[in-house]
């Protein structure tokens, strides 16, 4: 029985050794078999990689637009990151995500969200402060999901032209308390003599809001509330539209005061990157500061678009995206600086000390404070010209009339140019018809012309030249009733309406009788309307003032106002600031 050929594979048959030639062919075969396997494996891996790539970059179902709105400072960096992301063909459910980043100021986005007209899918604001403000918008709560996290940060700092920074060292230390002192309109002998502070509107700019919160927090901690009110009042007239304009203003020469501003660190980098003739340097407040934190808020409710937004948010956290952001002057969310924020360029690379983040209530309260302080002013001043005003002030070479004139000039000088102010003088029988008062300057804008003279100049002239009526008594109550009736009748809702009384404190001694003390109190309590408040601010100067303080207090407090006795004309600065403070609580200042 013959052998089967399969025996030689099973070991049952031993064939003769092949010839050398055959061995050579067999050797090549043994090399080719593993190579073929490697090629096959590579092909399989290639196919797998192809499948995986196409699964992640599958655009077979078209495009998936992702619309992002970002604040103007961070939009260029996000746009650059988005271009790279789009080129990589990232897909969601077989649709390639196509990211577009538009720029829009945070306040415009806030308004569109409040009106329900926000058309984009994602909002990258410059600060959580403004995002929280949207959630608590006065028009009603706006439904916004929690932000998915911060993608960058930029501390809010003081800023000065590099050429001026050295001059500041002797006048002002980089701190919020120094900034408040420099801006305080009533601190005429403070650093404000050499420094002019510029500010960003906190209602329109997040860096401006952060600066306001930081300054207010440190002022309140130091119990400098009046200084803060004086600073806020002054800054309301020194507002600059945006960081670009503010930084440009710092380098403009003019006047003897050194301009000092507040903005974000990134804004300073962007300004200097344009290679201006005079660069700006950042000055870091000693108490610490708040930072813009650039939160990402996904607004869309479309499930597919939300997936795309989540994927792009993850991309923004990657090192490649963070390098782009740091390269444009932003810090990482934890404060890490990039190579562009160096000491040689006027920056401090290490993260600045962080102040505690304010809560929603604090932000809302301070925003309301700013709004109320910056309502327009409508002020009617009643100026006492009775006979006792001609008496001398002990220890001075001034009469009471001259002292009151100085007080009025000091006080009225605190009000901005858009204020509406007028003056009546009062004594007894001033107009020949038995009236105890006479209009000296009609109430109206300070910048308005009266017979060819600005009202501001007409007021100053009257204060400097007004004379006491030697035989006149003090017909205060009749005058007060007439003036309060006029102010109530002509009330303007967009302004703080105030009646200011400047007197020597002798009270009401009208020989004709007229309105009594009890009657004027009854009238004021009945006429005062907390929905249309006209408050009385009464400042008395003279030795008789203290004896009439009780009635003065009653008159002022009947209208939510306040009465003060001045021992020195310069005290009026504080009195006016205290009067301004009452704007913040009116009409509930006394509980």
Wavefront OBJ file of the C-alpha trace (Angstrom):
o trace
v 0.000 0.000 0.000
v 1.600 3.267 -1.029
v 2.227 6.214 1.316
v 0.077 9.344 1.167
v 1.845 12.650 0.525
v 0.299 14.085 3.610
v 2.593 11.968 5.705
v 5.442 14.304 5.175
v 3.389 17.162 6.829
v 2.434 14.840 9.667
v 6.014 13.692 10.295
v 5.501 10.159 9.016
v 7.658 10.672 5.973
v 11.066 12.247 5.900
v 11.882 13.685 2.503
v 15.427 14.138 1.405
v 17.067 17.486 2.093
v 16.430 19.859 -0.716
v 19.167 20.907 -3.029
v 20.910 24.211 -2.341
v 18.873 25.875 -5.103
v 15.616 24.707 -3.624
v 16.700 25.806 -0.168
v 17.202 29.278 -1.522
v 13.636 29.429 -2.876
v 12.256 28.020 0.356
v 14.203 30.701 2.321
v 12.621 33.507 0.329
v 9.206 32.050 1.013
v 9.748 32.083 4.740
v 10.677 35.829 4.551
v 7.681 36.758 2.365
v 5.097 35.113 4.596
v 5.699 37.451 7.628
v 5.961 40.467 5.306
v 2.638 39.614 3.792
v 1.160 39.374 7.291
v 2.586 42.774 8.236
v 1.178 44.318 5.096
v -2.202 42.791 5.807
v -2.131 44.096 9.386
v -1.155 47.550 8.191
v -4.009 47.476 5.723
v -6.417 46.456 8.450
v -5.132 49.226 10.720
v -5.378 51.690 7.872
v -8.933 50.663 7.179
v -9.760 50.996 10.877
v -8.134 54.424 11.049
v -10.014 55.466 7.943
v -13.283 54.287 9.436
v -12.589 56.062 12.736
v -11.479 59.270 10.976
v -14.541 59.309 8.794
v -16.790 58.593 11.723
v -15.359 61.677 13.527
v -15.223 63.794 10.384
v -18.322 62.577 8.607
v -19.972 65.454 6.750
v -22.275 63.221 4.704
v -25.377 64.868 6.195
v -24.207 68.418 5.608
v -23.163 71.166 8.011
v -24.144 72.025 11.569
v -23.776 75.788 12.160
v -22.742 76.929 15.645
v -23.267 80.643 16.133
v -21.233 82.280 18.926
v -21.457 85.860 20.145
v -18.428 87.125 22.085
v -17.339 90.453 23.506
v -15.076 92.454 21.166
v -11.899 91.893 23.195
v -11.921 88.081 22.970
v -13.693 87.656 19.618
v -10.503 87.778 17.465
v -8.870 84.978 19.459
v -12.024 82.849 19.385
v -12.367 83.460 15.666
v -8.836 82.184 15.094
v -9.511 79.078 17.183
v -12.788 78.502 15.336
v -11.070 78.673 11.911
v -8.645 75.925 12.935
v -11.477 73.891 14.398
v -13.546 74.163 11.218
v -10.638 73.064 9.027
v -10.320 69.852 11.075
v -13.877 68.827 10.037
v -15.291 67.952 13.448
v -18.714 66.362 13.075
v -21.793 65.680 15.172
v -24.269 63.067 13.900
v -22.720 63.014 10.404
v -22.789 66.833 10.197
v -19.621 68.898 10.145
v -19.682 71.619 12.792
v -19.106 75.069 11.350
v -18.326 77.616 14.070
v -18.839 81.333 13.446
v -17.870 83.926 16.078
v -19.446 87.380 15.958
v -18.535 90.283 18.240
v -21.006 92.263 20.287
v -20.748 94.417 23.387
v -21.990 92.680 26.521
v -24.684 95.293 27.163
v -26.186 94.812 23.690
v -26.259 91.055 24.245
v -27.830 91.629 27.653
v -30.586 93.726 26.103
v -31.268 91.215 23.331
v -31.470 88.354 25.842
v -33.842 90.353 28.053
v -36.019 91.086 25.024
v -35.965 87.456 23.900
v -34.217 88.394 20.652
v -30.860 86.663 21.084
v -30.319 84.753 17.835
v -26.990 83.007 18.520
v -26.371 79.640 20.215
v -23.529 80.497 22.619
v -22.578 83.635 24.505
v -19.012 84.305 25.607
v -19.299 87.330 27.883
v -16.274 89.034 29.361
v -17.484 88.590 32.929
v -19.774 86.480 35.078
v -20.884 89.781 36.609
v -22.824 90.689 33.498
v -24.141 87.143 32.999
v -25.575 87.197 36.518
v -26.991 90.640 35.852
v -28.869 89.207 32.880
v -30.337 86.488 35.089
v -31.631 89.216 37.414
v -32.636 91.732 34.766
v -35.164 94.373 35.958
v -37.562 93.418 33.168
v -37.813 89.921 34.627
v -35.636 86.890 35.196
v -33.985 85.646 32.024
v -33.591 81.885 31.820
v -29.929 81.168 31.279
v -28.273 77.830 32.009
v -25.195 77.744 34.172
v -22.042 78.642 32.287
v -19.851 75.732 31.235
v -16.766 77.371 32.731
v -14.214 80.115 32.231
v -11.917 79.999 29.217
v -9.641 82.930 30.094
v -9.107 85.734 32.575
v -7.787 89.276 32.688
v -7.332 91.286 35.895
v -8.741 94.800 36.125
v -5.874 97.202 36.765
v -5.001 100.870 36.921
v -3.375 102.238 33.793
v -1.087 105.155 33.048
v 1.102 106.258 30.180
v 4.586 104.844 30.600
v 6.009 108.348 30.401
v 3.790 109.463 33.313
v 3.968 106.411 35.555
v 7.149 107.563 37.318
v 5.547 110.928 38.173
v 2.669 109.147 39.901
v 4.911 107.554 42.504
v 5.055 110.698 44.587
v 1.342 111.436 44.277
v -0.478 108.149 44.347
v 0.177 104.532 45.244
v -1.451 101.922 43.008
v -4.480 101.068 45.131
v -8.252 101.359 45.086
v -8.223 103.573 48.189
v -5.824 106.001 46.488
v -8.025 106.003 43.406
v -11.067 106.913 45.517
v -9.099 109.688 47.234
v -7.933 111.082 43.890
v -11.442 111.037 42.423
v -13.242 112.398 45.519
v -14.704 115.706 44.389
v -14.803 117.004 47.983
v -11.146 116.215 48.709
v -9.728 119.272 46.979
v -6.409 119.007 48.788
v -5.917 115.289 48.075
v -4.147 113.507 45.210
v -6.828 114.826 42.862
v -4.797 118.043 42.683
v -2.249 116.191 40.566
v -4.207 113.231 39.182
v -7.227 113.104 36.895
v -9.071 109.782 37.051
v -10.832 108.417 33.964
v -13.396 105.640 34.245
v -15.348 103.198 32.105
v -19.118 103.319 32.513
v -20.008 100.388 34.810
v -23.407 100.127 33.160
v -21.817 99.555 29.760
v -18.454 97.943 30.464
v -17.606 94.923 32.625
v -14.142 96.225 33.507
v -15.788 99.442 34.666
v -18.240 97.459 36.808
v -15.446 95.343 38.308
v -13.463 98.485 39.125
v -16.512 100.050 40.771
v -17.049 96.938 42.899
v -13.381 96.711 43.877
v -13.165 100.394 44.807
v -16.464 100.348 46.695
v -15.504 97.218 48.590
v -12.216 98.629 49.813
v -13.777 102.032 50.637
v -16.536 100.466 52.707
v -14.053 98.223 54.504
v -12.110 101.364 55.436
v -15.353 103.193 56.392
v -14.835 105.791 53.672
v -18.433 105.913 52.455
v -18.521 109.692 51.987
v -15.262 109.628 50.050
v -16.741 106.907 47.851
v -19.841 108.992 47.132
v -17.632 111.964 46.251
v -15.545 109.789 43.955
v -18.524 108.242 42.212
v -20.064 111.647 41.662
v -16.857 112.951 40.126
v -16.256 109.867 37.998
v -19.733 110.102 36.526
v -18.473 113.168 34.685
v -15.194 111.544 33.632
v -16.585 108.505 31.830
v -14.958 107.261 28.646
v -16.902 105.272 26.063
v -14.661 102.212 25.784
v -11.174 100.909 26.709
v -9.687 101.981 23.385
v -10.703 105.593 23.920
v -9.632 105.508 27.571
v -6.138 104.229 26.814
v -5.696 106.727 24.005
v -6.692 109.523 26.424
v -3.952 108.512 28.868
v -1.261 109.421 26.377
v -2.677 112.821 25.378
v -0.729 115.697 26.883
v -2.775 118.530 28.251
v -3.144 120.294 31.591
v -1.092 119.781 34.715
v -2.892 116.669 35.980
v -1.647 113.176 35.190
v -4.423 111.052 33.661
v -5.025 107.694 35.339
v -7.467 105.092 34.085
v -8.914 101.719 34.954
v -9.259 98.893 32.438
v -8.375 95.243 31.868
v -4.802 94.044 31.566
v -5.613 92.530 28.160
v -6.857 95.888 26.869
v -3.481 97.406 27.743
v -1.680 94.613 25.866
v -3.908 95.118 22.814
v -3.245 98.869 22.919
v 0.524 98.421 23.128
v 0.520 95.741 20.411
v -0.390 98.502 17.957
v 2.973 100.123 18.814
v 1.697 103.557 19.860
v 4.166 106.396 20.281
v 3.577 106.277 24.051
v 2.804 102.829 25.483
v 0.680 102.285 28.589
v 1.708 100.346 31.686
v -0.444 98.387 34.112
v -0.449 99.351 37.801
v -1.678 96.569 40.060
v -3.785 97.663 43.098
v -2.142 96.772 46.390
v -5.374 95.489 47.945
v -5.893 93.008 45.116
v -8.371 93.131 42.265
v -11.192 91.436 40.421
v -10.719 89.762 37.039
v -12.788 89.372 33.926
v -13.383 85.611 33.637
v -14.951 85.027 30.181
v -17.599 82.389 30.945
v -19.124 80.280 28.151
v -22.920 80.143 28.294
v -24.797 77.773 25.958
v -28.117 79.446 25.210
v -29.551 77.231 22.477
v -32.034 74.495 23.399
v -31.482 72.474 20.205
v -30.019 69.089 21.349
v -27.819 68.704 18.279
v -26.418 72.225 18.512
v -25.855 71.788 22.241
v -23.649 68.776 21.433
v -21.657 70.912 19.029
v -21.360 73.672 21.640
v -20.118 71.203 24.251
v -17.522 69.832 21.823
v -16.227 73.311 20.953
v -16.139 74.266 24.636
v -13.850 71.295 25.231
v -11.681 72.495 22.368
v -11.297 75.887 24.057
v -9.857 74.201 27.142
v -7.115 72.438 25.162
v -3.556 73.719 25.299
v -3.529 74.686 21.620
v -6.509 77.019 22.124
v -5.121 78.348 25.394
v -1.871 79.277 23.619
v -3.856 81.385 21.169
v -5.651 83.161 24.005
v -2.484 83.789 26.005
v -0.805 85.039 22.859
v -3.400 87.803 22.651
v -2.860 89.005 26.197
v -5.338 86.897 28.137
v -4.377 84.774 31.097
v -5.541 81.223 31.656
v -8.568 80.805 33.949
v -6.213 80.273 36.905
v -4.230 83.434 36.136
v -1.271 81.961 34.234
v 0.272 84.563 31.942
v 1.603 83.949 28.465
v 4.859 85.119 26.931
v 3.407 88.485 25.916
v 2.767 89.642 29.503
v 6.323 90.271 30.625
v 7.868 92.671 33.101
v 9.796 94.278 30.252
v 6.468 95.206 28.674
v 5.083 96.712 31.858
v 3.190 93.725 33.256
v 3.503 91.513 36.315
v 3.486 87.909 35.045
v 2.527 86.318 38.374
v -1.212 86.232 39.129
v -2.291 89.340 41.074
v -3.957 88.983 44.452
v -7.676 88.300 43.999
v -10.355 90.171 45.938
v -13.378 88.121 47.055
v -15.941 87.794 44.278
v -19.010 89.959 45.041
v -22.368 88.230 45.352
v -25.401 89.038 43.222
v -26.981 91.260 45.896
v -23.839 93.376 46.253
v -23.628 93.886 42.495
v -27.317 94.840 42.275
v -27.055 97.279 45.201
v -23.969 99.016 43.863
v -25.415 99.217 40.363
v -28.488 100.895 41.824
v -26.219 103.227 43.790
v -24.437 104.279 40.624
v -27.707 104.784 38.772
v -29.264 106.922 41.475
v -26.157 109.009 42.040
v -26.024 109.733 38.353
v -29.567 110.825 37.925
v -29.630 114.447 36.864
v -29.840 117.160 39.518
v -32.651 119.671 39.785
v -31.939 122.031 42.667
v -33.655 125.196 43.892
v -31.611 127.107 46.465
v -33.292 129.393 49.003
v -30.759 131.982 50.156
v -31.390 133.818 53.452
v -30.782 137.583 53.105
v -32.417 138.712 56.368
v -30.883 141.458 58.510
v -28.965 139.095 60.797
v -26.995 137.911 57.776
v -25.097 141.239 57.868
v -23.633 140.404 61.261
v -19.937 139.460 61.414
v -18.763 135.890 61.938
v -16.563 135.813 65.057
v -12.933 135.023 64.362
v -13.192 135.929 60.674
v -13.404 139.033 58.536
v -16.597 137.743 56.958
v -20.234 138.600 57.465
v -22.737 135.752 57.726
v -23.889 136.683 54.224
v -20.390 136.344 52.844
v -19.908 133.042 54.670
v -23.175 131.689 53.276
v -22.089 132.882 49.826
v -18.881 130.866 50.175
v -20.881 127.858 51.343
v -23.169 128.153 48.323
v -20.247 128.509 45.938
v -18.496 125.491 47.481
v -21.648 123.380 47.327
v -22.876 124.334 43.891
v -19.401 123.716 42.514
v -19.849 120.009 43.254
v -22.623 119.621 40.706
v -21.913 118.590 37.097
v -22.576 120.809 34.105
v -25.842 119.078 33.172
v -27.456 120.008 36.505
v -30.496 122.308 36.631
v -30.110 124.900 39.372
v -31.868 128.097 40.381
v -31.815 130.572 43.307
v -34.438 132.451 45.280
v -33.483 134.861 48.039
v -35.746 135.329 51.022
v -36.315 137.697 53.946
v -39.522 139.759 54.287
v -41.255 142.054 51.781
v -38.730 141.539 49.004
v -40.891 142.252 45.966
v -43.005 145.177 47.056
v -46.159 143.078 47.156
v -45.673 141.536 50.550
v -43.889 138.422 49.324
v -40.974 137.206 51.379
v -39.032 135.829 48.417
v -37.791 136.820 44.988
v -36.454 134.710 42.141
v -32.827 135.692 41.508
v -31.863 133.075 38.900
v -34.530 130.873 37.331
v -34.052 127.123 37.656
v -32.570 125.537 34.537
v -29.453 123.932 33.018
v -26.137 125.440 34.119
v -25.023 125.558 30.499
v -28.098 127.501 29.364
v -27.719 131.169 28.482
v -29.695 133.839 30.389
v -29.566 137.222 28.675
v -26.254 136.325 27.103
v -24.728 134.926 30.320
v -24.438 131.248 31.209
v -26.627 130.320 34.157
v -23.521 128.909 35.890
v -21.827 132.323 35.717
v -25.001 134.149 36.740
v -25.243 131.992 39.846
v -21.598 132.597 40.756
v -22.076 136.358 40.344
v -25.141 136.367 42.572
v -23.375 134.390 45.289
v -20.465 136.818 45.234
v -22.532 140.044 45.299
v -25.707 139.237 47.216
v -26.399 141.656 50.076
v -28.377 141.232 53.269
v -31.519 143.358 53.741
v -30.640 145.357 56.833
v -34.258 145.717 58.035
v -35.417 142.322 56.832
v -36.768 139.559 59.022
v -36.702 135.825 58.197
v -39.841 134.824 56.339
v -38.684 131.238 55.988
v -41.950 129.320 56.264
v -43.913 131.339 53.685
v -40.961 131.054 51.298
v -40.561 127.343 51.959
v -44.227 126.650 51.275
v -44.105 128.539 47.965
v -40.841 126.937 46.863
v -41.911 123.407 47.809
v -45.179 123.877 45.945
v -43.264 125.027 42.854
v -40.783 122.126 42.989
v -43.568 119.582 43.454
v -45.555 121.078 40.579
v -42.566 121.043 38.206
v -41.140 117.698 39.396
v -38.934 115.870 36.867
v -38.839 112.097 37.210
v -35.425 111.625 35.573
v -33.737 113.896 38.122
v -33.143 114.183 41.843
v -35.382 117.086 42.874
v -34.005 118.949 45.899
v -34.807 122.137 47.787
v -31.667 123.587 49.422
v -32.045 126.133 52.234
v -29.006 128.219 53.247
v -29.635 130.278 56.373
v -28.024 131.615 59.529
v -30.329 129.420 61.551
v -32.449 132.175 63.133
v -35.559 130.292 62.058
v -38.847 131.941 61.105
v -39.545 135.352 62.670
v -41.980 136.888 60.188
v -43.659 139.863 61.934
v -46.648 139.510 59.580
v -47.397 136.102 61.031
v -47.731 133.923 57.962
v -47.219 130.159 58.074
v -46.318 128.883 61.547
v -43.792 126.173 62.377
v -46.540 123.651 63.068
v -48.361 124.551 59.852
v -45.285 124.150 57.645
v -44.642 120.689 59.091
v -48.236 119.666 58.450
v -48.021 121.032 54.900
v -44.761 119.192 54.120
v -45.963 115.879 55.515
v -49.173 116.152 53.521
v -47.509 117.291 50.279
v -44.490 114.968 50.268
v -44.990 112.094 47.814
v -42.473 109.201 48.041
v -43.297 108.342 44.417
v -42.302 111.877 43.365
v -39.904 112.867 46.159
v -38.725 116.439 46.624
v -36.264 116.405 49.521
v -35.107 119.326 51.652
v -31.417 119.819 52.422
v -30.977 122.539 55.046
v -27.571 124.026 55.916
v -27.376 126.608 58.688
v -24.412 128.794 59.636
v -24.272 131.061 62.701
v -24.415 131.120 66.517
v -28.251 130.908 66.585
v -28.303 127.810 64.402
v -28.125 125.281 67.231
v -31.175 126.698 69.021
v -33.270 126.090 65.922
v -31.877 122.646 65.144
v -34.950 120.749 66.340
v -37.290 122.572 63.944
v -34.721 122.364 61.160
v -34.504 118.586 61.590
v -38.272 118.246 61.579
v -38.609 120.286 58.368
v -35.931 118.303 56.516
v -36.981 114.880 57.740
v -40.606 115.481 56.770
v -39.360 115.156 53.176
v -36.700 112.480 53.628
v -34.005 115.157 53.776
v -31.400 116.260 56.299
v -30.371 119.376 58.224
v -26.792 120.379 59.037
v -25.044 123.116 61.000
v -21.814 124.358 59.451
v -19.049 125.626 61.721
v -16.766 126.272 58.776
v -17.695 127.007 55.136
v -15.447 124.161 54.017
v -17.647 121.694 55.920
v -20.227 122.135 53.222
v -18.383 119.626 51.052
v -19.180 116.881 53.531
v -22.753 118.096 53.952
v -23.405 117.968 50.234
v -21.895 114.488 50.029
v -24.108 113.336 52.881
v -27.046 114.802 51.038
v -26.014 112.885 47.946
v -25.753 109.704 50.035
v -29.406 110.042 50.889
v -30.212 109.645 47.220
v -29.260 106.013 47.613
v -31.881 105.228 50.230
v -34.607 107.771 49.437
v -37.492 107.596 50.157
v -36.745 105.085 52.937
v -33.629 106.604 54.515
v -35.022 106.553 58.020
v -36.458 103.062 58.060
l 1 2 3 4 5 6 7 8 9 10 11 12 13 14 15 16 17 18 19 20 21 22 23 24 25 26 27 28 29 30 31 32 33 34 35 36 37 38 39 40 41 42 43 44 45 46 47 48 49 50 51 52 53 54 55 56 57 58 59 60 61 62 63 64 65 66 67 68 69 70 71 72 73 74 75 76 77 78 79 80 81 82 83 84 85 86 87 88 89 90 91 92 93 94 95 96 97 98 99 100 101 102 103 104 105 106 107 108 109 110 111 112 113 114 115 116 117 118 119 120 121 122 123 124 125 126 127 128 129 130 131 132 133 134 135 136 137 138 139 140 141 142 143 144 145 146 147 148 149 150 151 152 153 154 155 156 157 158 159 160 161 162 163 164 165 166 167 168 169 170 171 172 173 174 175 176 177 178 179 180 181 182 183 184 185 186 187 188 189 190 191 192 193 194 195 196 197 198 199 200 201 202 203 204 205 206 207 208 209 210 211 212 213 214 215 216 217 218 219 220 221 222 223 224 225 226 227 228 229 230 231 232 233 234 235 236 237 238 239 240 241 242 243 244 245 246 247 248 249 250 251 252 253 254 255 256 257 258 259 260 261 262 263 264 265 266 267 268 269 270 271 272 273 274 275 276 277 278 279 280 281 282 283 284 285 286 287 288 289 290 291 292 293 294 295 296 297 298 299 300 301 302 303 304 305 306 307 308 309 310 311 312 313 314 315 316 317 318 319 320 321 322 323 324 325 326 327 328 329 330 331 332 333 334 335 336 337 338 339 340 341 342 343 344 345 346 347 348 349 350 351 352 353 354 355 356 357 358 359 360 361 362 363 364 365 366 367 368 369 370 371 372 373 374 375 376 377 378 379 380 381 382 383 384 385 386 387 388 389 390 391 392 393 394 395 396 397 398 399 400 401 402 403 404 405 406 407 408 409 410 411 412 413 414 415 416 417 418 419 420 421 422 423 424 425 426 427 428 429 430 431 432 433 434 435 436 437 438 439 440 441 442 443 444 445 446 447 448 449 450 451 452 453 454 455 456 457 458 459 460 461 462 463 464 465 466 467 468 469 470 471 472 473 474 475 476 477 478 479 480 481 482 483 484 485 486 487 488 489 490 491 492 493 494 495 496 497 498 499 500 501 502 503 504 505 506 507 508 509 510 511 512 513 514 515 516 517 518 519 520 521 522 523 524 525 526 527 528 529 530 531 532 533 534 535 536 537 538 539 540 541 542 543 544 545 546 547 548 549 550 551 552 553 554 555 556 557 558 559 560 561 562 563 564 565 566 567 568 569 570 571 572 573 574 575 576 577 578 579 580 581 582 583 584 585 586 587 588 589 590 591
